Structures are given as C-alpha cells and as structure tokens.
Amino acid sequence: MIQITQMLTILGEHLPLVLVGGAEALVAIVLVGKTRMRGGGTGKKRKKTDPEQILLDTLEKRKQEVCILIRKADMMPVYTAGDLEGMTGVTEQRLKEDITVFTTILEDPAQGEKIWKEYRAWNGGENFQAEMQLSNGQWMHMTAQKSPQEGYELIWLETTTGIHDRIRQYETQLDASREASQSKTSFLYRMSHEIRTPMNGIMGMLTLAKGKMKKTDPAMLYLENAEKVSEHLLSLINDILDMSRIEAGKVELEQKVFSLSGLGQRLYDMFAKNLESRGIRYAVNYEEMTVDYVVGDELRISQIIINFLSNAVKFTKEGEIVVTFRQMMLQDQTVDLMIRVHDTGTGMDPKFINRIFRPFEQESADTAKQYGGTGLGMAITDQLVKLMGGEIVVESTPEVGSDFSVYLHLPIASKPVETIELPKETGQEQTDQEEDVFRGRRILVAEDNEMNAMIATEILEEMGAEVLTAENGQEAVEAFSSHPEQYFDFILMDVQMPVMDGREAVRTIRAMHRADARKIPIFALSADAFVEDERLSAESGMNGHFAKPVDFIALRHEIKNFL
C-alpha cells in the first residue's frame, strides 16, 4: 500500500511529463501504423485491432527494418520500432541523447555528415533517400518521409547488405566478361596478323606465277581463279575481324575532309563496268546538293554504301541500280545527308527486314547456298552507322526491289588547299608512268618473314627497282645509317619484327642527324590493318600504311602519287 502511495506521489509530481510522453508514444504508434497500412494494403478486409499490434505484425514480416519517429521542432527521436541496436549497434537511449550518432558509425564519417546536412535541408516534399555503409561493413538504406501528423517525420532504415553483395557479384561477373571480351579481341588481333601474313605469301606467289606465264597459257585460268578465291577468303577474314572489333568497342572513326562528289564517282567506277556488261542500268545521282566537302570517315562511309551496292548487284538480274545523294537540311555548319541505294532485284520478305542486321543472318538456307556470304555485311553496316550517330531505313517488296537509305549528320568543311595541277596524261601515258615509278629506285625493305621478303624483292625488282632487305628494325636502321645520304629513295617497313619493331625503327631513323633522315618516304607494310594501326604508323613518322596482303599494283600507284 505504501509503495502504491509513493508511486502515485511521484506520478503526481511529474504528471505533465508523463502525459506528454504517453501522448507522443500513442501518436507514434498510430502514425507508423497508418503509414504502413497505406503503403502495404492488400485490398483484403483487415480485422479491427490495436495500431501497435499492426506495427508489430508488420515489423515481424520485415525484421530488417527500423522505424524512427522524429519531432521536427528539436529533431528528437521520440519513438523507435524494430531492432535498432541489432541493425546499427546504436541503442535507443544513445540515439535520443544525440541523433547525429549515425554520422559516427559509418565507414566514412564525412559521408555521414554530408547526409545529415542534406537531410536537415530537406523540405519534406519527395521522400529523402540515402545509402550508407556502416563501419562493420554492412549497408543500410535510409528513407525519410513527411508524417501525416504535422510536426513529425518518419525515418525508415533498411538493411541492404544482400543487395550490395549481389551487386559485387554482378560486377565481378561483368569484369570477367570484359576480360574475356578483351582476350577475344587480343586473340583476333593476333590472328589478324597470323592469317594475313601467310595470305600475303599466297597472293604474292600467285602474282609472281602469273608474271612468269603467258596470258594464253591454260594454267593462267587456274591462277586467276585461285586469286579470286584468295580475295574472297580475305574478305571473309576482314568481315569477321571487323565485327569482333566493333563488338569490343575498338573501332576508331577517322575525321577527315573528303568530297561527296568524289565518293560518288568512285562508287560509280567500282560497279559500272560489271553492271553495264549485264545490261543493268547504273547511275549515281545528286539531288539538291549545295555541299560537297564534309568531315567524316570516308573509308567507313564507303564501306557502308559498298555493302548496300554489293547486295543490290548480287540480287538484281535486270532493271536498274541507282545511288542517290540527297541533301536534307543545313544547320550550324552541318549537313543532314541521305544516301540511298535503290534496286529492282528480288526484294525481301518484310519479316526478314527485322532480322537483316543481326550477325550471320540470311533470309533462307537457299539464299546462303545460291549467293554465299557470311551474313555479316549488314550487321557491320548497322554498327558503323550507329557509331556515326546515323540511321538506316530499309524498304523492300518481294519481286519488286529494295531501297537501303542511310541518314548521316556531317560537319561541313572547306575545300582543301588546291594542289598544283599537272597536265593530264592519257590512260596509256599514265600506265607507262606507273610502270616506270620504281625503275631505277633504291628501296630498303624491312621484313622478318623470309617468304614475304622474297616475294617483295622479286616483284619490286621486276618493276625495275634495286632492293636491299633487312630482317628486323635494327638491321634496317643500320642499313640506312651505313649508306650515304640520299642513297635510298624510300623504305618499306614491316611493323611487327623481332629485336626492334618497325615503328621504333622509324622513330630512330627520323631522329638521326643527317639531311635525309626526316625527308625519306617510309611506308608501313603491315598485317595490322585497322584505323588505329594506321594512326600509330603516322604518329611514329611513317608516310603511309599498306595492309597485307599487299597489292603491289595499288602500292605502286599510291607511291607514284606521293613521289
């Protein structure tokens, strides 16, 4: 009886505090219960029950959560629900003593202070959210939301360690995938070199064999067919390597000034003779064109249009093939350009148009048997257009024909500085001059592959040149330095060689203190055939880059223009 009297006396003395505390506890229970019921309703009728029981039932299902009711006036945590200490290591009493205790239990206290400042500046509108890592390595997600009762805010803490563990697993898997992709790219890069080197030998031997035989010799037909098969094999190798590098994100686009009319003329010259002999009308048209010179990757744009044209030539038996350059719009020194290839060929099933740009995709097995190909041409084209920020539109009707249109957005350029116009030669005069371009020239050839060195020597000597060979870059440097100035007219330099590679050899030659070191033309003959390889060759001091297998006729033409 005495104890009850004493308790009532104490309650009487602190009655206001007891009433306030009890009221806040009741508010907390009701508010948390309302918030959870609003967010987690299932639509089923719930039996009327005490709000606290609802809170406990909810938290029983979500043991990884803690709810804290904050009084905004003094940032006082007036109520907590859930295993606060188990989740954070902070007791309710410690939290009430100093709510900023959370800034000290994080892995990075500075992050805690930043989150606290952002929370204090929060205006109570859209939910405030933050992700935090505790000093024990666990992760926790914080959500603050305005309470339905004026003057209060609710903070929900949820353990997210499992999510972060899964993210780490995914990142590890992603890194492994990237590493595998990089390994594939490196493998294909090496294979490019390893395949192109023997291909250079095969095609070089065919060239030498044809040069030793009369055109009327029956064996000449076999050699010409072998040459065609080799060229087809090389195109397949190029497609596979191109696709692999595009997928690995290793393709670099050049940004150089080129002429659209010049591109159109080259496209016409490339296909006109073949199509005219088949009775197919072929034309390259220009519509509303006021711009000629633009900046872009002419080689890749050519590759795109040539892929369209190759398909048109393949599937068109009669009628016409027309390439159209159309200027769409000029704005801010850029031009929107459409290039369309129209044909009256076999056309395509509309269902196949949705699959045409997938790798290795062909309309049917009969198409593959009749026309051949890898099915990579359109996939490569699509990827290149995307790299340029363009778009492809395909329209086709079976037995009527197809239209392939590419839309590009290219910067406008000024016309390049005019070169000195030389008197134009007749076709025969030009051929005679090209045949004589190597006659009497001294050429240093650096090539570590014995067969390729022999082929280059024989072909160049047949063209009238005097050839000195070196087996690696170091020997090439020594050969150049040991001969008088102006002795060599130009150098053909392989890139990948033992002892000293070709690019290092070129840098060494360019650094020599002699008059011809910086001026002598040096050209790469390399099995590395990508744009970045050409860029690296140019950066090392080379004047040009020829990919293997080397077309010595084309090489002679290019060097004639350079000299």
C-alpha positions in Angstrom: 0.0 0.0 0.0 2.8 2.3 0.9 4.6 1.5 -2.4 1.4 2.4 -4.4 1.1 5.6 -2.5 4.7 6.5 -3.2 4.3 5.7 -7.0 1.2 7.9 -7.2 3.0 10.7 -5.4 5.9 10.5 -8.0 3.4 10.4 -10.9 1.6 13.4 -9.4 4.8 15.4 -9.3 5.7 14.5 -12.9 2.2 14.2 -14.3 2.7 16.7 -17.2 5.8 14.9 -18.5 4.1 11.5 -18.2 1.1 12.8 -20.2 3.3 14.3 -22.9 5.4 11.2 -23.2 2.4 8.9 -23.3 0.7 11.1 -25.9 3.8 11.0 -28.2 4.1 7.3 -27.8 0.4 6.9 -28.8 0.9 9.3 -31.7 4.0 7.3 -32.9 2.1 4.0 -32.8 -0.9 5.4 -34.7 1.3 7.3 -37.3 3.6 4.3 -38.0 0.6 2.1 -38.2 -1.2 4.4 -40.6 1.9 4.8 -42.8 2.5 1.1 -43.1 -1.2 0.3 -43.7 -1.3 2.9 -46.5 1.8 1.5 -48.2 1.2 -2.2 -47.7 -2.5 -2.7 -48.1 -3.6 -5.9 -49.9 -7.2 -4.9 -50.6 -8.5 -7.6 -48.2 -10.6 -6.6 -45.2 -8.4 -6.4 -42.0 -9.9 -7.1 -38.6 -10.0 -4.1 -36.3 -7.1 -4.4 -34.0 -4.7 -2.3 -31.9 -2.4 0.0 -34.0 0.6 -1.2 -32.0 -0.2 -4.8 -32.9 -0.4 -3.8 -36.6 3.1 -2.3 -36.3 4.4 -5.3 -34.6 2.9 -7.7 -37.2 4.4 -5.6 -40.0 7.9 -5.5 -38.4 7.7 -9.2 -37.7 7.5 -9.7 -41.5 10.1 -7.1 -42.2 12.7 -7.7 -39.5 15.4 -5.9 -41.5 13.7 -2.6 -41.0 13.7 0.0 -38.2 11.3 3.0 -38.0 12.1 6.2 -36.1 9.6 8.9 -35.4 11.3 12.4 -35.3 9.9 15.5 -33.8 10.9 18.3 -36.2 10.9 21.1 -33.6 14.0 19.8 -31.9 15.0 16.8 -34.0 14.2 14.5 -31.1 13.7 10.8 -31.8 10.5 10.3 -29.8 9.8 6.7 -30.7 11.6 3.7 -32.4 10.3 0.4 -33.6 12.4 -2.6 -34.7 15.8 -3.9 -33.7 17.7 -0.6 -33.8 20.6 -1.9 -31.8 20.9 -5.1 -33.7 20.9 -3.3 -37.1 23.1 -0.3 -36.3 24.8 -1.0 -33.0 23.2 2.1 -31.5 20.9 1.9 -28.5 17.6 3.8 -28.4 18.9 5.8 -25.4 22.1 6.8 -27.2 20.1 7.9 -30.2 17.8 10.1 -28.1 20.8 11.7 -26.5 22.4 12.6 -29.8 20.6 11.9 -33.1 23.8 12.7 -35.1 25.3 9.5 -33.6 24.7 7.9 -37.1 27.4 10.1 -38.6 30.0 8.4 -36.4 29.1 4.8 -37.1 29.6 4.9 -40.9 32.6 3.7 -42.8 33.2 7.2 -43.9 32.1 9.8 -41.3 32.4 12.6 -43.8 29.7 10.8 -45.8 27.5 10.8 -42.7 28.0 14.5 -42.1 27.0 15.1 -45.8 23.9 13.0 -45.5 22.9 14.8 -42.2 23.3 18.2 -43.8 21.2 17.2 -46.8 18.5 15.7 -44.6 18.3 18.9 -42.5 18.0 20.9 -45.7 15.2 18.6 -47.0 11.9 20.4 -47.5 9.7 17.5 -46.7 8.5 17.1 -50.3 9.6 14.0 -52.2 11.0 11.3 -49.9 14.6 11.8 -48.9 16.8 8.8 -49.6 20.4 7.9 -48.9 22.6 4.7 -49.0 25.1 4.3 -46.2 27.9 1.8 -45.4 28.5 1.1 -41.7 31.9 0.7 -40.2 31.2 -3.0 -39.7 30.9 -3.4 -43.5 27.1 -3.7 -43.5 24.9 -1.5 -45.8 21.8 0.4 -44.8 19.2 2.4 -46.8 17.6 5.4 -45.2 14.2 6.8 -46.3 12.7 9.9 -44.7 9.1 10.9 -45.4 6.8 13.5 -44.1 4.4 12.3 -41.4 0.6 12.6 -41.8 0.7 14.4 -38.4 2.0 17.9 -38.6 5.4 18.4 -36.9 6.7 14.9 -37.3 8.8 12.9 -39.8 9.4 9.2 -40.2 12.8 7.7 -40.9 12.9 4.1 -42.2 16.2 2.2 -42.0 16.5 -1.0 -44.1 19.4 -3.4 -44.4 20.6 -3.6 -48.0 23.8 -5.6 -47.5 22.4 -8.5 -49.5 21.7 -6.2 -52.4 25.3 -4.9 -52.3 26.7 -8.4 -52.1 24.8 -9.3 -55.3 26.0 -6.0 -57.0 29.6 -7.1 -56.2 28.9 -10.5 -57.6 27.5 -8.9 -60.8 30.5 -6.5 -61.0 32.8 -9.5 -60.7 31.0 -11.3 -63.4 31.0 -8.2 -65.6 34.7 -7.7 -65.1 35.2 -11.4 -66.0 33.1 -10.9 -69.2 35.1 -7.8 -70.1 38.3 -9.6 -69.6 37.1 -12.5 -71.7 36.0 -10.0 -74.4 39.4 -8.3 -74.2 41.1 -11.7 -74.5 38.9 -12.5 -77.6 39.8 -9.1 -79.1 43.5 -9.6 -78.4 43.3 -13.2 -79.9 41.6 -11.9 -83.0 44.1 -9.1 -83.3 46.9 -11.6 -83.2 45.1 -13.9 -85.6 44.7 -11.0 -88.0 48.5 -10.8 -88.2 49.0 -14.6 -88.3 46.4 -15.1 -91.0 47.3 -12.1 -93.1 51.0 -13.0 -93.2 50.5 -16.3 -95.0 47.8 -14.8 -97.1 50.3 -12.3 -98.2 52.6 -15.1 -99.2 49.9 -17.0 -101.1 48.7 -14.0 -103.1 52.2 -12.8 -103.7 53.2 -16.2 -105.1 50.1 -16.1 -107.4 51.2 -12.7 -108.6 54.7 -14.0 -109.3 53.4 -17.1 -111.1 51.1 -15.1 -113.3 54.1 -12.8 -114.2 56.1 -15.8 -115.4 53.3 -17.1 -117.7 51.8 -16.0 -121.0 48.1 -14.9 -120.9 47.3 -17.7 -123.3 48.7 -20.4 -121.1 45.9 -22.9 -119.9 47.3 -22.7 -116.4 46.6 -19.0 -116.3 42.9 -19.7 -115.7 43.7 -21.7 -112.6 45.9 -19.0 -111.2 43.2 -16.3 -111.8 40.6 -18.5 -110.1 42.9 -19.1 -107.2 43.4 -15.4 -107.0 39.7 -14.8 -106.8 39.3 -17.5 -104.1 42.1 -15.8 -102.1 40.4 -12.4 -102.4 37.1 -14.0 -101.2 38.8 -15.6 -98.3 40.4 -12.3 -97.4 37.1 -10.5 -97.5 35.6 -13.1 -95.1 38.6 -12.7 -92.7 38.1 -8.9 -92.8 34.4 -9.2 -92.0 34.9 -11.4 -89.0 37.7 -9.2 -87.6 35.7 -6.1 -88.3 32.6 -7.5 -86.4 34.7 -8.6 -83.5 36.4 -5.3 -83.1 33.1 -3.4 -83.3 31.6 -5.6 -80.6 34.6 -5.0 -78.4 34.3 -1.2 -79.0 37.8 -1.0 -80.6 36.8 0.7 -83.8 38.0 4.2 -84.3 36.4 6.6 -86.8 38.6 9.0 -88.8 37.6 12.6 -89.0 39.0 13.9 -92.3 37.8 16.2 -95.0 36.5 14.4 -98.2 34.4 15.2 -101.2 30.9 13.7 -101.6 31.1 14.0 -105.4 34.5 12.3 -105.3 33.0 9.5 -103.2 30.1 9.1 -105.7 32.4 9.0 -108.7 34.5 6.2 -107.0 31.3 4.2 -106.3 30.3 4.6 -109.9 33.7 3.5 -111.3 33.7 0.5 -108.9 30.5 -1.1 -110.2 29.7 0.5 -113.7 31.7 -1.9 -115.9 30.2 -5.1 -114.3 26.6 -3.8 -114.3 26.8 -2.4 -117.9 28.1 -5.8 -119.1 25.0 -7.4 -117.6 22.6 -4.9 -119.1 21.6 -3.3 -115.8 21.3 0.5 -115.8 23.5 2.0 -113.1 23.6 5.7 -112.1 24.8 7.9 -109.2 22.6 10.9 -108.8 22.8 14.1 -106.7 19.7 15.9 -105.5 19.6 19.4 -104.1 23.3 19.2 -103.2 24.9 22.5 -102.4 27.6 21.0 -100.1 30.5 18.9 -101.4 33.2 18.8 -98.8 32.4 17.3 -95.4 34.3 15.9 -92.4 33.9 12.2 -91.6 35.3 8.7 -92.1 35.2 8.3 -95.9 36.5 4.8 -95.8 33.8 3.6 -93.4 31.0 5.5 -95.3 32.3 3.9 -98.5 32.2 0.5 -96.8 28.5 1.1 -95.8 27.4 2.1 -99.3 29.5 -0.7 -100.9 27.8 -3.2 -98.7 24.4 -1.9 -99.9 25.6 -2.0 -103.5 27.1 -5.4 -103.3 23.8 -6.8 -102.1 22.0 -4.9 -104.9 24.4 -6.3 -107.5 24.0 -9.8 -106.1 20.2 -9.9 -106.1 19.4 -7.8 -109.2 19.2 -9.7 -112.5 17.6 -6.9 -114.6 16.4 -3.4 -114.3 18.4 -0.7 -112.5 20.6 0.1 -109.5 20.6 3.8 -108.6 22.7 5.6 -105.9 21.2 8.9 -104.7 23.0 11.6 -102.7 20.4 14.0 -101.3 21.0 17.0 -99.1 18.2 17.1 -96.5 19.0 20.1 -94.3 21.8 22.6 -93.5 22.2 23.9 -89.9 25.0 25.3 -87.8 27.7 24.3 -90.3 26.4 20.7 -90.5 24.5 18.9 -93.2 21.9 16.2 -92.9 22.7 13.8 -95.7 20.7 10.8 -97.2 22.5 8.2 -99.3 20.1 5.7 -100.9 20.8 2.6 -102.9 17.7 1.6 -105.0 17.5 -1.7 -106.9 14.9 -3.7 -108.9 16.1 -7.0 -107.6 14.4 -9.9 -105.8 13.4 -7.9 -102.8 12.8 -9.3 -99.3 10.1 -10.7 -97.2 9.0 -7.9 -94.8 9.5 -10.3 -91.8 13.2 -10.7 -92.7 13.8 -6.9 -92.6 13.5 -7.0 -88.8 16.4 -9.6 -88.7 18.6 -8.3 -91.5 21.1 -6.5 -89.3 21.7 -9.5 -87.0 25.1 -11.1 -87.3 25.2 -14.2 -89.6 21.6 -13.7 -90.5 20.4 -14.6 -94.1 16.9 -14.8 -95.4 17.0 -18.5 -96.0 19.3 -21.5 -96.5 18.7 -21.3 -100.2 20.0 -17.7 -100.2 23.2 -18.8 -98.5 23.7 -21.7 -100.9 23.0 -19.6 -104.0 24.7 -16.3 -103.2 27.2 -17.2 -100.5 28.4 -14.7 -97.9 28.8 -14.8 -94.1 25.7 -12.7 -93.3 28.0 -10.2 -91.5 27.9 -7.4 -94.1 24.6 -5.8 -92.9 25.5 -6.3 -89.2 28.8 -4.5 -89.7 27.0 -1.7 -91.7 24.4 -1.3 -89.0 27.0 -1.0 -86.2 29.1 1.5 -88.3 26.1 3.7 -88.9 25.3 3.7 -85.2 28.9 4.7 -84.4 28.5 7.6 -86.7 25.2 8.6 -85.0 23.2 7.9 -88.1 20.2 5.7 -89.0 19.4 3.1 -91.7 15.9 2.8 -93.2 15.1 -0.3 -95.3 12.1 -0.6 -97.7 11.6 -3.8 -99.7 8.9 -5.6 -101.7 9.4 -9.2 -102.9 10.0 -9.4 -106.7 9.9 -5.6 -106.9 13.1 -4.4 -105.3 14.7 -2.8 -102.3 15.7 0.7 -101.1 18.5 1.0 -98.5 18.9 4.5 -97.1 21.4 5.8 -94.6 21.0 9.2 -92.9 24.1 10.9 -91.6 24.8 14.2 -89.8 28.2 15.5 -91.0 30.1 18.7 -90.4 30.7 20.9 -93.4 34.3 21.6 -94.5 36.0 24.0 -96.8 37.6 22.8 -99.9 41.2 21.5 -99.2 44.1 23.6 -100.5 44.5 23.1 -104.2 47.5 21.1 -105.3 49.4 22.1 -108.4 47.5 20.8 -111.5 49.8 18.8 -113.7 48.9 18.2 -117.4 46.6 15.2 -117.6 48.0 12.1 -119.2 46.2 9.7 -121.4 45.3 6.3 -120.0 48.3 4.8 -121.8 50.7 7.5 -120.6 49.5 7.1 -117.0 50.0 3.4 -117.2 53.5 3.8 -118.6 54.4 6.3 -115.9 53.2 4.0 -113.2 55.1 1.1 -114.6 58.3 3.2 -114.5 57.8 4.7 -111.0 60.1 2.0 -109.4 62.5 1.8 -112.3 66.0 2.8 -111.1 64.8 3.3 -107.5 66.8 2.0 -104.5 64.4 0.6 -102.0 65.1 -0.7 -98.4 62.7 -3.4 -97.4 62.5 -4.5 -93.7 60.6 -7.8 -93.4 61.3 -10.6 -90.9 59.2 -13.2 -92.9 61.6 -14.9 -95.3 58.9 -15.7 -97.9 57.3 -12.3 -97.8 60.8 -10.7 -98.2 61.5 -12.8 -101.2 58.1 -12.0 -102.8 58.5 -8.3 -102.2 62.1 -8.4 -103.6 61.1 -10.2 -106.8 58.0 -8.1 -107.5 59.9 -4.8 -106.9 62.9 -6.0 -109.0 60.6 -7.0 -111.8 59.3 -3.4 -111.7 62.9 -2.2 -112.2 63.9 -1.4 -108.6 67.1 -2.2 -106.7 66.2 -3.8 -103.4 68.1 -4.2 -100.1 66.4 -6.3 -97.4 66.7 -6.2 -93.6 65.3 -8.9 -91.3 64.3 -6.6 -88.4 64.1 -2.9 -87.4 67.6 -2.8 -86.0 69.1 -4.1 -89.3 67.0 -1.5 -91.2 68.4 1.3 -89.0 72.0 0.1 -89.5 71.5 -0.3 -93.3 70.1 3.2 -93.6 72.9 4.8 -91.5 75.7 2.9 -93.2 74.8 4.2 -96.7 75.4 7.7 -97.9 72.7 10.4 -97.7 70.0 10.2 -100.4 71.1 6.6 -101.2 67.7 5.1 -100.7 64.7 6.6 -102.5 62.2 5.2 -99.9 61.7 2.5 -97.3 59.1 -0.3 -97.0 58.9 -1.2 -93.3 57.1 -4.2 -91.7 55.7 -3.3 -88.3 55.9 -6.4 -86.1 59.5 -7.6 -86.2 61.9 -9.1 -83.6 64.8 -7.2 -82.0 63.3 -3.8 -83.0 59.8 -3.3 -84.4 59.1 -1.2 -87.4 57.7 1.9 -85.7 60.6 2.1 -83.3 63.0 1.8 -86.2 61.2 4.7 -88.0 61.5 6.9 -84.9 65.2 6.0 -84.7 65.8 6.9 -88.3 63.8 10.2 -88.0 65.9 11.2 -85.1 69.3 10.8 -86.9 71.4 13.9 -87.6 71.5 13.7 -91.4 69.7 15.6 -94.1 67.6 12.7 -95.5 66.5 11.2 -92.1 63.4 13.4 -91.9 62.6 13.6 -95.6 62.9 10.0 -96.8 59.5 8.4 -97.5 58.8 5.4 -95.3 55.7 3.2 -95.7 54.4 0.5 -93.5 53.7 -2.9 -94.9 51.8 -4.5 -92.1 49.4 -7.3 -91.3 47.8 -4.9 -88.8 45.0 -3.4 -90.9 42.9 -1.2 -88.6 42.5 2.5 -88.5 44.3 2.7 -85.1 47.2 0.9 -86.7 47.4 3.5 -89.5 47.3 6.2 -86.8 50.1 4.6 -84.8 52.2 4.3 -88.0 51.6 8.0 -88.8 52.5 9.0 -85.3 55.8 7.1 -85.5 56.8 9.1 -88.6 55.6 6.9 -91.5 54.2 8.5 -94.6 51.7 5.7 -95.4 50.3 2.4 -94.3 49.7 -0.6 -96.6 47.9 -3.6 -95.2 48.9 -7.2 -96.1 48.3 -9.0 -98.3 50.0 -6.2 -100.2 48.5 -5.2 -103.6 51.8 -4.1 -105.3 49.9 -2.5 -108.2 48.0 -0.4 -105.8 51.1 0.3 -103.8 52.9 1.4 -107.0 50.0 3.7 -107.8 49.9 5.3 -104.3 53.7 5.8 -104.2 53.7 7.3 -107.6 51.2 9.9 -106.4 53.2 10.5 -103.2 56.5 10.9 -105.1 
